[in-house]
């Protein structure tokens, strides 16, 4: 085809070339058209390489426009040299205007536009991976449970199925015959539906609205023109009905989904799938927050993990909103009084049963039973009151509560005490400031979602919390505003536009991510959650606020609020949790470096581990009490008991008996006084001495340093354990009765069996008398002042009273020298004589002073005489065996001291047996009880185990635990995503 066209064109060209063109010489191809040459003469040399570089001076003119053309080059062809006209513009246009280029350009542009449109639609589509949790896990495991290949093989072939199907060709012909009959009505209905959909979507008033009558497609259509206002009302009512219809359908589907998920979770609980159940994401996250709560309370570490902080004025409906989100009436309620006295952290998660439990308790409260609900409310109120310290109204201690149930949105909420403007009677003076500080502490977290609750039934100007929220979040990037009691607001507010201004964020000086209006009941505390939901739905269905478009459908009901808060919460969690994990990782590295530099040879023991170590040491020391030798126990007990009773024995038994004139009277007096002493005082004194001895030995073991292994960090704890154990320990009450019998029998025995015992009694008596004599000399010296040696050597003098006593002493010594057998007491006439003798020397003295001085002087004289008599009795054992017959020597006082000494030895032995066999074991039991009580009391442990080392180890433990929990949570979060 192409060659035929080229041949015909060449004939035309040759005919044109033969004609004259105003040039005398022949140029057969020079007059050819440019397009013709380029298309039909491919043999024509057009390349610059084939043209000779020859220029001519002939001026050429175009036959098209008669404009001068540029000078051309002569072309070297087989016919000779000819001119080449340079029509480059026309040649370029002819190539660009070709159809293939247009088609190719259109295809490329259309493909690019289609690709761009596809990418835009793809970006607009939601990420359905986030909703995988809606589908039960067993659906994803169907391929493991069902063999689809066998199922496919069991199905019949396509040819067999085709034979069973009807003849669709005949059915299509029948429908085609009806198409012409129904097409006019179908087109009309389509136009009406399209017009209504357009009006509903646009929501803009038009001039007219048409409604088709119900007379069928056969009759003519009647159209009714209505006013703009009526048309808008009709469209809005229809829109509301449609929204409510789909809302009910959505709720029905959600309810069915909830029931299905409940059944699946119940089957998982029964172990049908035989798989290991893992903690849910929200439970893992709540554990991290609990650890951080304890960590912050002890060490004030910043916590920037997200949580939903619920703030609002008192009685604004915070608790009611939380209960609607949790779908249970779990909080204590009051009328106008402060009920929330401490922060309450509520962790909402999904589960098969609607239950609640505290972090530190294993009891589950069934929220479907009114008895458990009442018990839960009572428990929360008790915990709040116990957390409030004396003299305060609110507490900073957080109560952690977990609520699980089917269909609950997963999130962590913190209910704070309501903000007040005035401190009333019965409140602490700093209540208002404390509530503000608690609210600011939670809201200043940059990742916390602030749920601001505002009472819609009161004037907006009375709001306090909105100013506080605007200070903490001025841009409103993490604030959700909730207007409660909208039903009361609609009745009481004169201008409904104020509600619209509040929801649009134009009335309050604060910004928020979203604005919601809710109704949380009629104010009756006995209302159920279901009745409140029905009332809320009925109210908004009939509310003028929705009908007049003051409120939008997605801004009402607690259901929409719960969904929005949950979405914001998890969005904030995903954005910030990895950053927090990195921060704790850096903190852990810093703490580990500090520990290695300061304590390179010590293990990182936190407070609990240190307490266990101290506990083992204390129990080992208590067990060491059983290793004390019996001799050591008896020596300590005998010595301590004699120090306690020696004064009574000398003053009340020995001295009165020694004043008698014969041995019979002496022994009788001694027996009577010993019997009285044994019945009333001696056993009790002995038990007291034993208990004090046990305390001293226990304290010695507890405080004794163990060389280089001693750790002074346990000293305060050991001291506290010792004091508390001693306070709790009581000696066996029956020990005194048995001891009384033993002591009475020991004191009744007068038979000294050998000379060794006699000498031991003499020695015991001599030591006792010398000790008493030394004490008496010291008392007399204090009374009369220093003697002449001390006065000269130490340059000290006597006081006036000491001079008087010294003169009295000298006078009384003269009286004793005159009568060595003088009685222990002065007669009245003797007192008068001494006083007059002193007055004669110019010394005025009181009779009481004379008697007091005489008591000490006579005591010294008696003790010296007794010591002399003791020396005489050293050789009196022979006479004792003969009962002092035919002898003037009587050593009854030696026998008395032997009886006392023997009673002390037997008592010490008995007490030692009680100590080693009974009391040490009871003491060990008390120590264990005290340690167990201290282990449960964290405040006690913090107070007793203190120091930089303990705090650093505790920080390390907490940071490691938090980091591990966060990493596990992040991994689970990525897996779910």
Secondary structure as GFF3:
##gff-version 3
##sequence-region A 1 977
A	DSSP	alpha_helix	2	18	.	.	.	ID=ss1
A	DSSP	alpha_helix	34	40	.	.	.	ID=ss2
A	DSSP	three_ten_helix	48	50	.	.	.	ID=ss3
A	DSSP	beta_strand	74	77	.	.	.	ID=ss4
A	DSSP	beta_strand	80	83	.	.	.	ID=ss5
A	DSSP	alpha_helix	88	96	.	.	.	ID=ss6
A	DSSP	alpha_helix	99	124	.	.	.	ID=ss7
A	DSSP	three_ten_helix	128	134	.	.	.	ID=ss8
A	DSSP	alpha_helix	137	140	.	.	.	ID=ss9
A	DSSP	alpha_helix	142	145	.	.	.	ID=ss10
A	DSSP	alpha_helix	148	154	.	.	.	ID=ss11
A	DSSP	alpha_helix	158	164	.	.	.	ID=ss12
A	DSSP	alpha_helix	168	202	.	.	.	ID=ss13
A	DSSP	alpha_helix	228	269	.	.	.	ID=ss14
A	DSSP	alpha_helix	281	299	.	.	.	ID=ss15
A	DSSP	beta_strand	308	312	.	.	.	ID=ss16
A	DSSP	alpha_helix	318	326	.	.	.	ID=ss17
A	DSSP	beta_strand	342	350	.	.	.	ID=ss18
A	DSSP	beta_strand	355	358	.	.	.	ID=ss19
A	DSSP	beta_strand	365	366	.	.	.	ID=ss20
A	DSSP	alpha_helix	370	387	.	.	.	ID=ss21
A	DSSP	beta_strand	395	405	.	.	.	ID=ss22
A	DSSP	beta_strand	411	415	.	.	.	ID=ss23
A	DSSP	alpha_helix	431	443	.	.	.	ID=ss24
A	DSSP	beta_strand	449	455	.	.	.	ID=ss25
A	DSSP	three_ten_helix	460	462	.	.	.	ID=ss26
A	DSSP	alpha_helix	465	472	.	.	.	ID=ss27
A	DSSP	beta_strand	479	484	.	.	.	ID=ss28
A	DSSP	alpha_helix	486	492	.	.	.	ID=ss29
A	DSSP	alpha_helix	497	503	.	.	.	ID=ss30
A	DSSP	beta_strand	514	517	.	.	.	ID=ss31
A	DSSP	alpha_helix	529	542	.	.	.	ID=ss32
A	DSSP	alpha_helix	544	547	.	.	.	ID=ss33
A	DSSP	three_ten_helix	553	555	.	.	.	ID=ss34
A	DSSP	alpha_helix	558	598	.	.	.	ID=ss35
A	DSSP	alpha_helix	607	624	.	.	.	ID=ss36
A	DSSP	three_ten_helix	625	627	.	.	.	ID=ss37
A	DSSP	alpha_helix	630	648	.	.	.	ID=ss38
A	DSSP	pi_helix	649	654	.	.	.	ID=ss39
A	DSSP	alpha_helix	655	658	.	.	.	ID=ss40
A	DSSP	alpha_helix	663	677	.	.	.	ID=ss41
A	DSSP	pi_helix	678	682	.	.	.	ID=ss42
A	DSSP	alpha_helix	683	703	.	.	.	ID=ss43
A	DSSP	three_ten_helix	707	709	.	.	.	ID=ss44
A	DSSP	three_ten_helix	712	714	.	.	.	ID=ss45
A	DSSP	alpha_helix	715	728	.	.	.	ID=ss46
A	DSSP	alpha_helix	734	748	.	.	.	ID=ss47
A	DSSP	alpha_helix	755	784	.	.	.	ID=ss48
A	DSSP	alpha_helix	788	794	.	.	.	ID=ss49
A	DSSP	alpha_helix	800	818	.	.	.	ID=ss50
A	DSSP	alpha_helix	828	840	.	.	.	ID=ss51
A	DSSP	alpha_helix	847	872	.	.	.	ID=ss52
A	DSSP	three_ten_helix	873	875	.	.	.	ID=ss53
A	DSSP	alpha_helix	877	881	.	.	.	ID=ss54
A	DSSP	alpha_helix	892	914	.	.	.	ID=ss55
A	DSSP	pi_helix	915	919	.	.	.	ID=ss56
A	DSSP	alpha_helix	920	936	.	.	.	ID=ss57
A	DSSP	alpha_helix	938	944	.	.	.	ID=ss58
A	DSSP	alpha_helix	948	976	.	.	.	ID=ss59
###
